[in-house]
Each structure stands twice: as C-alpha cells, then as structure tokens.
Amino acid sequence: MTRIIQAKRVLRTRNVSLLELDADSVAERYFVMDRKTLSILKADKLPSGMVKLILPAEYSLTQSVLVGIVDDNQQYNAAVADGVVLQSVDATELNMS
C-alpha cells in the first residue's frame, strides 16, 4: 500500500472582474448594466464608502459596462459612465473590505 506523507493543496486562479465605485455624496442609488444587452447586473442603494462588486471575467476584457448614480428626490441629473472596463483580479486573492 502506498502512503501519502504530504499533500499540497493547489489553488487554481479564478479570474473575475472587479468594479470599485466611489460615488458622489449626494447619490443615493447606483446601477450597473451590460451595455450590449441592457440588462441590469446590479442596482442597489449606495452605502457610505466604497462599493465593490464581483462580476464575470468577460467585463474586464471589453468596454461593455454602464455605471450610473441617481438621487431619490430627483434634485440632480443622473450621472452615467459608459464603456467602463473593469479590473481583472484573481478571486482567490481578492480582499472585499
């Protein structure tokens, strides 16, 4: 019988896209859309501080993301960034704090 004395754990890299959103202080909600399909990838209230989202790796290869911010009382115009390319990161080493 063969004994295994030491086994190494092999971590495979898992590439994902990272969106870091630091929005205007008067913004109350944000949305992230796929530019090609116009589908909403994420829409939520904007917490204080930085928002970090993990999205599929394809969004770090193309300019196919729209990111927008709005306020609830419609005092300000919405702001939208078109053609955003997200950062490619290894999910096994990602710090979301």
Secondary structure, 3 states (H helix, E strand, C coil): CCCCCCCCCCCCCCEEEEEEECCCCCCCEEEEEECCCCCEEEEEECCCCCEEEEECHHHHCCCCEEEEEECCCCCCCCEEEEEECCEEEEHHHCCCC
